[in-house]
Amino acid sequence: MASSDTWIKEYNEAARIADDINGMISERISLPASGPETQRHASAIRRKITILGTRLDGLQSLLSRPTGKPLTDKEMNRRKDMVANLRSKANQMASAFNMSNFANRESLLGPETKQDAMSRTVGLDNSGLVGLQRQIMKEQDEGLEKLEETVMSTKHIALAVNEELDLHTRLIDDLDEHVDVTDSRLRVNTCY
């Protein structure tokens, strides 16, 4: 029963994150079309979507290797549906922000079993070779555009992590200062 409670708590937390993301997306309308505030907001949304994806992976993992009291087939299917529905929402939100980290490798780089360039040139004349070269260049340009989207998404995540680290550093410094003050007060009070 404890693992079941853990799963429910994890699911509720993931659902709360999804609700937060929806709220943040709604807030986005009130922000200017561009600018640092808009970029920070978009980065925060992307970060939350990534966190949600990680939580959903964890929920899926808990379902695949249950511990404790076994679940009925009906309950297992219900939970799988709950995760699938939440993952569908996460994928929709990710696609709205062109987040390629939710896409698989093949959609980014293409399948690994592509024909090699030499086998594609067999039987082509000069004009066919030029046409093939143009097609290859077009494919490469599309790949670079997808790569650019990935790099931009990574940049936004890195900026959000940097902001978070700066905040944590300030909080730790404040805590350290408060501890020093409290320590000196305790020393003064213990002397009396």
VMD Tcl script that draws the C-alpha trace (Angstrom):
set ca {
  {0.00 0.00 0.00}
  {2.91 2.33 0.66}
  {4.15 2.08 -2.93}
  {0.60 2.71 -4.17}
  {0.45 5.85 -2.04}
  {3.84 6.89 -3.43}
  {2.62 6.46 -6.98}
  {-0.53 8.50 -6.28}
  {1.53 11.27 -4.65}
  {3.93 11.30 -7.61}
  {1.03 11.41 -10.06}
  {-0.64 14.25 -8.17}
  {2.64 16.18 -8.20}
  {2.99 15.61 -11.96}
  {-0.61 16.74 -12.51}
  {0.10 19.87 -10.43}
  {3.14 20.63 -12.58}
  {0.99 20.23 -15.71}
  {-1.55 22.66 -14.25}
  {1.26 25.11 -13.43}
  {2.48 24.90 -17.02}
  {-1.02 25.58 -18.35}
  {-1.25 28.60 -16.07}
  {2.14 29.85 -17.21}
  {1.11 29.42 -20.85}
  {-2.03 31.46 -20.14}
  {0.09 34.18 -18.47}
  {2.28 34.32 -21.56}
  {-0.48 36.19 -23.41}
  {-0.09 39.18 -21.08}
  {3.67 39.44 -21.71}
  {5.24 41.49 -24.51}
  {5.92 39.67 -27.77}
  {9.66 39.62 -27.12}
  {12.21 40.71 -24.58}
  {14.10 39.29 -21.63}
  {11.02 38.82 -19.47}
  {9.28 36.88 -22.22}
  {12.39 34.74 -22.76}
  {12.68 34.00 -19.04}
  {9.02 33.05 -18.94}
  {9.38 30.77 -21.95}
  {12.52 29.21 -20.41}
  {10.65 28.57 -17.18}
  {7.86 26.88 -19.13}
  {10.35 24.72 -21.03}
  {12.08 23.78 -17.78}
  {8.77 22.77 -16.20}
  {7.84 20.73 -19.27}
  {11.17 18.92 -19.00}
  {10.57 18.29 -15.29}
  {7.11 16.97 -16.11}
  {8.59 14.59 -18.67}
  {11.02 13.27 -16.07}
  {8.22 12.78 -13.56}
  {6.16 10.90 -16.14}
  {9.12 8.63 -16.89}
  {9.37 7.91 -13.17}
  {5.66 7.12 -12.94}
  {5.94 4.79 -15.91}
  {8.92 3.10 -14.28}
  {6.99 2.61 -11.03}
  {4.19 0.97 -12.99}
  {6.54 -1.38 -14.84}
  {8.11 -2.69 -11.63}
  {5.52 -2.45 -8.86}
  {6.55 -3.13 -5.30}
  {4.37 -3.93 -2.33}
  {0.77 -4.99 -2.72}
  {0.04 -6.03 -6.33}
  {-2.46 -3.94 -8.27}
  {-5.49 -5.36 -10.03}
  {-5.45 -5.33 -13.83}
  {-8.19 -2.73 -13.81}
  {-6.21 -0.41 -11.51}
  {-3.00 -0.96 -13.51}
  {-4.82 -0.07 -16.75}
  {-6.39 2.99 -15.11}
  {-2.99 4.22 -13.99}
  {-1.44 3.55 -17.38}
  {-4.26 5.60 -18.95}
  {-3.67 8.40 -16.45}
  {0.03 8.53 -17.33}
  {-0.73 8.32 -21.08}
  {-3.20 11.22 -20.84}
  {-0.75 13.36 -18.89}
  {2.06 12.49 -21.32}
  {-0.18 13.49 -24.22}
  {-0.75 16.88 -22.58}
  {2.99 17.24 -21.98}
  {3.73 16.42 -25.62}
  {1.16 19.01 -26.77}
  {2.72 21.65 -24.54}
  {6.21 20.68 -25.72}
  {5.22 20.88 -29.37}
  {3.72 24.33 -28.75}
  {7.21 25.42 -27.68}
  {9.03 23.47 -30.42}
  {10.84 21.44 -27.78}
  {12.80 18.78 -29.58}
  {13.81 17.00 -26.38}
  {10.42 15.30 -26.47}
  {11.08 14.08 -29.99}
  {13.01 10.94 -30.60}
  {16.42 10.80 -32.18}
  {15.12 9.75 -35.58}
  {12.90 12.79 -35.94}
  {15.91 14.98 -35.22}
  {18.68 13.25 -37.15}
  {16.78 10.86 -39.42}
  {16.91 7.10 -39.35}
  {20.35 5.55 -39.03}
  {19.86 3.29 -42.07}
  {19.98 6.02 -44.72}
  {21.53 5.15 -48.03}
  {25.06 6.28 -48.36}
  {25.81 9.03 -50.91}
  {27.72 6.77 -53.28}
  {24.87 4.32 -53.74}
  {22.53 7.23 -54.49}
  {24.71 8.43 -57.37}
  {24.77 5.15 -59.29}
  {23.34 5.64 -62.79}
  {23.01 9.45 -62.58}
  {24.30 11.80 -65.27}
  {25.70 15.29 -64.55}
  {22.29 16.97 -64.24}
  {21.12 14.12 -62.01}
  {24.17 14.58 -59.80}
  {23.48 18.32 -59.51}
  {19.86 17.58 -58.61}
  {20.97 15.04 -56.02}
  {23.44 17.53 -54.57}
  {20.67 20.12 -54.25}
  {18.43 17.58 -52.56}
  {21.20 16.63 -50.11}
  {21.88 20.30 -49.37}
  {18.16 20.85 -48.72}
  {18.10 17.88 -46.34}
  {21.17 19.24 -44.56}
  {19.57 22.68 -44.25}
  {16.46 21.13 -42.71}
  {18.65 19.16 -40.32}
  {20.51 22.33 -39.35}
  {17.22 24.12 -38.69}
  {16.15 21.33 -36.36}
  {19.56 21.42 -34.70}
  {19.22 25.18 -34.26}
  {15.87 24.66 -32.50}
  {17.51 22.12 -30.20}
  {20.42 24.44 -29.43}
  {18.05 27.33 -28.70}
  {15.98 25.12 -26.40}
  {19.16 24.01 -24.64}
  {20.25 27.63 -24.33}
  {16.94 28.56 -22.69}
  {17.24 25.66 -20.28}
  {20.84 26.65 -19.48}
  {19.77 30.26 -18.84}
  {16.99 29.07 -16.55}
  {19.41 26.81 -14.67}
  {21.84 29.72 -14.35}
  {19.10 31.94 -12.91}
  {18.13 29.18 -10.52}
  {21.75 28.74 -9.42}
  {22.13 32.48 -8.85}
  {18.99 32.47 -6.72}
  {20.20 29.48 -4.71}
  {23.60 31.11 -4.20}
  {21.94 34.28 -2.87}
  {19.69 32.22 -0.60}
  {22.65 30.25 0.76}
  {24.59 33.47 1.36}
  {21.60 34.94 3.21}
  {21.25 31.75 5.25}
  {24.96 31.81 6.07}
  {24.67 35.41 7.25}
  {21.63 34.57 9.41}
  {23.45 31.60 10.91}
  {26.42 33.82 11.79}
  {24.12 36.36 13.46}
  {22.26 33.65 15.36}
  {25.55 32.05 16.42}
  {26.89 35.33 17.78}
  {23.62 35.95 19.65}
  {23.77 32.47 21.17}
  {27.35 33.05 22.28}
  {26.37 36.34 23.90}
  {23.35 34.78 25.62}
  {25.30 31.78 26.92}
  {27.85 34.10 28.53}
  {25.12 35.59 30.72}
}
mol new
graphics top color blue
foreach p $ca { graphics top sphere $p radius 0.5 }
foreach p [lrange $ca 0 end-1] q [lrange $ca 1 end] { graphics top cylinder $p $q radius 0.2 }
display resetview
